[in-house]
Structure formats: C-alpha cells, structure tokens
Amino acid sequence: MNFYIITGASKGLGDAIARQAESKGKRVYSLSRSESQNGIFKKCDLSDPQNAENVINVIFDEVNPSEFQMIVLINNVGTLHPIKTADNIDFEEITANLNSNLLSAIVLCSCFIKRLRGFQGVKKIVNITSGAARKAYHGWSLYCASKAGLEQFSRCLAIEQSRADNPVSIVNVDPVLIDTDMQALIRNSNEKDFPDLSRFIEYKNQGKLADPETIASRILTGTELDKFYSGETIKVNDYK
Ligand SMILES: NC(=O)c1ccc[n+]([C@@H]2O[C@H](COP(=O)([O-])OP(=O)(O)OC[C@H]3O[C@@H](n4cnc5c(N)ncnc54)[C@H](OP(=O)(O)O)[C@@H]3O)[C@@H](O)[C@H]2O)c1
C-alpha cells in the first residue's frame, strides 16, 4: 500500500488529490485548517511553521512506515493573500504568507526526510508551484517570492538526496490555472492592487481554467510513474 500526506486537502486541488488517492485505496493524511473529509484529518494551521513540525511528528508516531511500499508528501498549501503592493502589506501578512507557502513546506520536507531516513521503500515529495515562481506580477510579491523560494529549495534537496542512502525524490509541479477558490480570490481583487485582473476574469469566462479533478488525477498518476523528474520543475500536463 502507498501512503500520502497532503497539505491543503480541504478545498480545491488538495481536496481533489486527497479524495482520489483515498478512493484508489491509498492511506491518506489530510492537513488543513478547516475540516477535510479525506482520509485521516489533522487540523493544522501552517501559518505557524511550528505546527508543521508538530503535525508531521504526530503522523510518523501514529504510522509504521514499514507497512508501505511508497510514502509521498504533497506540499499543496498556497495562498495569494494579501493581493497588495509590497508598500501596503504589514508584518503579520508577510509572515503569514511566507510561513504558509514556504517555511512550513520546508519544515515538512526536512522532517519527512529525517523521520524516514531508515525507510527503504520509495519516498517522494511533490511541491506544488506556480508560474508565478518565474513570472513577476504586480500585487503578488509574497506569493511569487514564496513559490520561487520553494522551487529552489526543492532543487537543493534533490542534489543533497542524490548523494544520500535511501534517497527521497523531489519535484516541483506547476498545476497551471485551475478553477478553485484561489482563482475566485483573484477575480475579487481590484485593478489598483492587481492590474492584470481583467485577464484573469477572461480566463474564467473563456473556460480556460482547468478542472481540479483532472489536474489532481495527473498529479496522483505522476507520483506513481517510475520517472519522477527529481530536481526539476514540470508543468502538470508534461507528465507522460
Ligand atoms: N488555482 C490556480 O489557478 C493555481 C495556479 C497555480 C498554482 N496553484 C497552486 O496550487 C495549490 C492549490 O491551490 P488551490 O487553487 O487549490 O487553492 P485553494 O482553493 O485556495 O485551496 C488552498 C488549500 O490550502 C489550505 N490552506 C491555506 N492556508 C492554510 C494554512 N495556513 N494552513 C493550512 N492549510 C491552509 C486551504 O484549507 P483551509 O482554508 O481549510 O486551511 C485549502 O485546502 C497552491 O499551492 C497554489 O499556489 C494554483
């Protein structure tokens, strides 16, 4: 049996990945602030990275890794909040965004590797990224910075792990534009804070946002392929 730990599994993409994984017979732990119906739910606010360390240690105290062939961590939490220029954001907004999107994901990766050092089965980490890691947007400075940081962290991990015994494979997956609450948040912003607003409204009106179920299925299938693209950043549609 395979075992999945999925963050942000109450809504959107994470909810779809966790639901599909459970329906395919995987053991699933779902992490988010509001309740997830998928697998074993651990209430966890990742805007405090200490919660990330606590929750993953609780999980690995509860499960026996040797029961599984493959263990996968999917760092899916991502928030755009606040959509504002950097001269208008306050200290709490900065720390909440970077803690949720970047620091907690780093803590989870680090603890995952440490706790599974002796596990000889397959170990994979999927860090969900965004085109915003590479393209700058007015009003999204924290989101862009956090995703860029996460991508580079993954690349460093992949190099380190390539020299480790029982290595963990790590990939950045860009899910492209998906029809979730995150896109609704964008459409509810204003042009002063986010001058690209009309383009994102058009994406929705022209049906250019992908269905979360389709993207979740590709990501899940990607975790089971032999070729995992460790150290790379791939678009979800590039999984072959
Ligand atoms: N939607 C897109 O077009 C798009 C495009 C590119 C990349 N992405 C990336 O894809 C991933 C999923 O996005 P999505 O569109 O599914 O987002 P979403 O609909 O806004 O869902 C975000 C999930 O993260 C959880 N979450 C947010 N803050 C949290 C916190 N502090 N602690 C714990 N959980 C938290 C939410 O649950 P709770 O509120 O219950 O905590 C929810 O389950 C993100 O990494 C995003 O950056 C999305």
The ligand as an ORCA input file, in Angstrom:
! r2SCAN-3c Opt
* xyz 0 1
  N      -5.709     27.729     -8.661
  C      -4.774     28.031     -9.556
  O      -5.062     28.551    -10.646
  C      -3.332     27.711     -9.253
  C      -2.370     28.007    -10.237
  C      -1.043     27.725     -9.986
  C      -0.684     27.142     -8.782
  N      -1.623     26.873     -7.846
  C      -1.186     26.271     -6.592
  O      -1.943     25.087     -6.366
  C      -2.065     24.849     -4.956
  C      -3.519     24.630     -4.603
  O      -4.228     25.814     -4.914
  P      -5.822     25.888     -4.910
  O      -6.163     26.708     -6.086
  O      -6.423     24.554     -4.717
  O      -6.044     26.795     -3.609
  P      -7.349     26.944     -2.682
  O      -8.568     26.520     -3.391
  O      -7.267     28.332     -2.155
  O      -7.072     25.904     -1.503
  C      -5.981     26.111     -0.638
  C      -5.911     24.982      0.378
  O      -4.836     25.321      1.285
  C      -5.323     25.314      2.613
  N      -4.634     26.328      3.389
  C      -4.487     27.654      3.091
  N      -3.824     28.273      4.082
  C      -3.538     27.317      5.021
  C      -2.886     27.336      6.268
  N      -2.389     28.479      6.795
  N      -2.765     26.182      6.974
  C      -3.268     25.030      6.476
  N      -3.908     24.943      5.290
  C      -4.045     26.092      4.577
  C      -6.816     25.574      2.498
  O      -7.518     24.980      3.567
  P      -8.092     25.726      4.855
  O      -8.578     27.066      4.409
  O      -9.135     24.788      5.339
  O      -6.923     25.805      5.787
  C      -7.168     24.835      1.214
  O      -7.391     23.475      1.490
  C      -1.427     26.059     -4.287
  O      -0.109     25.794     -3.902
  C      -1.422     27.107     -5.368
  O      -0.400     28.070     -5.173
  C      -2.933     27.136     -8.055
*
